[in-house]
């Protein structure tokens, strides 16, 4: 049995029946790192948190029996986590999940080791008590280097303020990335917040909708406050509640061919998944070929994806021929749709349809040659909108914003409606969903090698 670092993600979403509409805006995230946490604040704060400033406390509020109250009664506008006028606490007790491989199945178990936060998904419920006409500023601090140096997400219900990511550096701070519309949180209403942090990419969702995002590469891991994660109220007179704070765990993967595994570094401070292909044969081989290195997500169930966004980082290692495949809507280990990515100078990226052993077709428009750089982590975003498929390469733009380039696109013409006078299957029309495996990756070219990291699947309505 092999023990490796864990896979971190939100709890799995079920298979979705297309005829009835997909589950709205489900987000799951995989970082190949190992921190988990959960607190519904039904016990003393000291179980999971260390109070740093002010008097955060557990009370009944917002129609719930036990929530974290973050009130800021003192005068004066404060800003930093360390300020004496602030109300702040940091997460000091987390679990670490360890990946265990037995045969072809990779699962996660919880261990008691402690480490700091690098990448992952943080989610919680928030309820603003302060009215929209007054100032209210809720801060999630992460990758903390000290009590005045860290990244932060600022959330607010104030009608003329915006939500945004920011970078605090000792004596100053600045907004990075895009900002939300003004006053998007309501007073006296619970909202669910999901924050994904992967490498330099930060995104925040409110009730499943993206409200702000940023790109910054200054710090890769927290080194202060036990885990590098904190909560703060940094505006006088404001008050809000937090409940169901969670850093979830757990994709399960099925290794189908070869030995895909976990690399603890690959140029980053956290782990990634590596797909090798040491065999000298295998050019054009499908997912199920004995020479391939392949794995698919077995939990959550990702077969029934019709409308979704799949994002991940990819790193190509070797200067020779490189072919990385993302598979989806799989019917078998040799019948599926796939995105082919490459860093080879005279090859293109494109979507394809694998029709069986030794039979495949390029679909749609291919990229220019040699678009993805060798030896550099590159962010990929794949948009699946029914029959429309698009793939973007993204990088950091001015002031922490995101810049995108459309690599390739396709339109699936093989639309297979439900049979006449017969019900649809559990996922709807055959060619818009899969019936086997799940979303997967494989290396299908001799001597190829690539890493993936920070895999996010956002199921859309």
TAZIPE-V165700 format. One record per residue. D_CENTER is the distance of its C-alpha to the mean C-alpha in whole Angstrom. Layout:
# TAZIPE-V165700
D_CENTER ; D_CENTER
This chain:
# TAZIPE-V165700
28 ; 25 ; 23 ; 20 ; 17 ; 14 ; 11 ; 9 ; 8 ; 9 ; 12 ; 13 ; 14 ; 18 ; 19 ; 20 ; 24 ; 24 ; 27 ; 26 ; 23 ; 19 ; 18 ; 17 ; 13 ; 11 ; 7 ; 6 ; 3 ; 6 ; 7 ; 11 ; 12 ; 14 ; 14 ; 14 ; 16 ; 18 ; 21 ; 22 ; 25 ; 28 ; 29 ; 30 ; 28 ; 29 ; 27 ; 24 ; 24 ; 27 ; 29 ; 29 ; 31 ; 32 ; 32 ; 29 ; 30 ; 30 ; 32 ; 32 ; 30 ; 29 ; 31 ; 29 ; 31 ; 29 ; 26 ; 26 ; 28 ; 27 ; 30 ; 32 ; 36 ; 37 ; 38 ; 37 ; 34 ; 31 ; 28 ; 27 ; 26 ; 29 ; 32 ; 34 ; 34 ; 30 ; 29 ; 26 ; 25 ; 22 ; 21 ; 23 ; 22 ; 19 ; 19 ; 18 ; 17 ; 19 ; 18 ; 21 ; 23 ; 26 ; 27 ; 24 ; 22 ; 19 ; 18 ; 17 ; 20 ; 20 ; 22 ; 24 ; 23 ; 22 ; 20 ; 18 ; 14 ; 13 ; 9 ; 7 ; 6 ; 10 ; 11 ; 15 ; 18 ; 20 ; 24 ; 26 ; 30 ; 31 ; 32 ; 31 ; 34 ; 33 ; 31 ; 28 ; 25 ; 22 ; 20 ; 17 ; 18 ; 15 ; 16 ; 20 ; 22 ; 25 ; 26 ; 26 ; 24 ; 20 ; 17 ; 17 ; 16 ; 19 ; 19 ; 23 ; 25 ; 28 ; 29 ; 29 ; 26 ; 23 ; 19 ; 18 ; 16 ; 19 ; 20 ; 23 ; 26 ; 29 ; 31 ; 29 ; 26 ; 24 ; 22 ; 19 ; 17 ; 18 ; 19 ; 19 ; 23 ; 25 ; 25 ; 23 ; 23 ; 26 ; 28 ; 29 ; 26 ; 23 ; 19 ; 16 ; 13 ; 10 ; 8 ; 5 ; 7 ; 7 ; 10 ; 12 ; 9 ; 9 ; 9 ; 10 ; 11 ; 15 ; 15 ; 13 ; 14 ; 12 ; 15 ; 14 ; 12 ; 14 ; 14 ; 16 ; 17 ; 19 ; 18 ; 15 ; 16 ; 18 ; 22 ; 23 ; 24 ; 23 ; 19 ; 18 ; 17 ; 20 ; 21 ; 23 ; 26 ; 27 ; 30 ; 33 ; 34 ; 30 ; 29 ; 26 ; 25 ; 22 ; 21 ; 19 ; 17 ; 14 ; 12 ; 11 ; 12 ; 12 ; 12 ; 15 ; 16 ; 20 ; 21 ; 23 ; 25 ; 26 ; 24 ; 20 ; 19 ; 17 ; 18 ; 18 ; 18 ; 19 ; 19 ; 16 ; 17 ; 14 ; 14 ; 13 ; 15 ; 18 ; 20 ; 23 ; 26 ; 30 ; 32 ; 34 ; 34 ; 31 ; 31 ; 30 ; 29 ; 27 ; 24 ; 27 ; 29 ; 31 ; 30 ; 26 ; 23 ; 21 ; 19 ; 17 ; 15 ; 17 ; 15 ; 14 ; 16 ; 15 ; 18 ; 19 ; 17 ; 19 ; 17 ; 13 ; 11 ; 9 ; 8 ; 8 ; 10 ; 14 ; 17 ; 20 ; 23 ; 26 ; 29 ; 30 ; 29 ; 25 ; 23 ; 20 ; 19 ; 16 ; 18 ; 18 ; 20 ; 22 ; 26 ; 27 ; 26 ; 28 ; 27 ; 24 ; 22 ; 21 ; 19 ; 21 ; 20 ; 23 ; 24 ; 27 ; 29 ; 31 ; 29 ; 27 ; 23 ; 23 ; 23 ; 25 ; 26 ; 28 ; 31 ; 32 ; 33 ; 34 ; 33 ; 31 ; 31 ; 29 ; 28 ; 27 ; 27 ; 27 ; 25 ; 28 ; 28 ; 27 ; 24 ; 21 ; 23 ; 23 ; 22 ; 20 ; 16 ; 15 ; 12 ; 12 ; 12 ; 13 ; 15 ; 17 ; 19 ; 22 ; 24 ; 22 ; 20 ; 19 ; 17 ; 16 ; 16 ; 15 ; 16 ; 17 ; 20 ; 22 ; 22 ; 18 ; 18 ; 16 ; 18 ; 18 ; 20 ; 21 ; 21 ; 22 ; 23 ; 24 ; 26 ; 26 ; 30 ; 31 ; 30 ; 31 ; 32 ; 33 ; 37 ; 40 ; 41 ; 38 ; 35 ; 31 ; 29 ; 27 ; 24 ; 27 ; 28 ; 28 ; 26 ; 23 ; 22 ; 22 ; 24 ; 24 ; 21 ; 17 ; 15 ; 16 ; 17 ; 20 ; 22 ; 25 ; 28 ; 30 ; 29 ; 26 ; 23 ; 19 ; 16 ; 12 ; 9 ; 6 ; 6 ; 4 ; 7 ; 8 ; 12 ; 14 ; 18
